[in-house]
Amino acid sequence: EVQLVESGGGLVKPGGSLRLSCTASGFTFSGYSMNWVRQAPGKGLEWVSFISSSNSYIYYADSVKGRFTISRDNAKNSLYLQMNSLRAEDTAVYYCAREFSSGSSKRFDPWGQGTLVTVSS
Amino acid sequence: DIQMTQSPSSLSASVGDRVTITCRASQSISSYLNWYQQKAGKAPKLLIYAASSLQSGVPSRFSGSGPGTDFTLTISSLQPEDFATYYCQQSYSTPWTFGQGTKVEIK
């Protein structure tokens, strides 16, 4: 079964740091690009960051650029999001999602169950 | 950035109703449009990709249309398990962007 499991969320003070992890199973992790997507409480989905299968390409949303760093360890089937200088507006459930491509179509499938990050003093 | 605008933001419908949700892109995105369903407290689930291709395992009552700037998601006969929030997402260019969501509620 293709599965993604996030961990590392929690309560952190403004200005603090947190590292999220996403562990993949059931597929060849090294063959897929991966993304982080977040959802603030009661709000919609916001794409956060992308990393290609071989680390060649990395992109960030403007809202997190310079503060968040995406990385991956293909030997450990793991995706990471290092979040620094956290703000209250970063409070959200963070999902990792595999980017599945066929032809020129790209889509997020599957998604992990999410991990909650709360930034509050 | 490409802006995605969904309408309506919410709707009330009965079991058996035909439901249509619209998603408009701020520029042409060809067929690079995906639809997701999210139930309360759960992760989003892919329904439709490339504007009109049904994801494996998704019931055939779901369908999508495009391409260009205006897209629709149609549920031909609403079932109890379809009450959820639906999001469109463009995969034409980064940053990937989502519509604000359409909540389908029970009438």
Interface residues (C-beta under 8 A of the other chain):
Chain A: N35 G44 L45 E46 W47 F50 Y59 A61 D62 Y95 G103 S104 S105 K106 R107 F108 D109 P110 W111 G112 Q113 G114
Chain B: S31 Y32 N34 Y36 Q38 K42 A43 P44 K45 L46 Y49 A50 S53 Q55 Y87 Q89 S91 T94 P95 W96 T97 F98 G99 Q100 G101
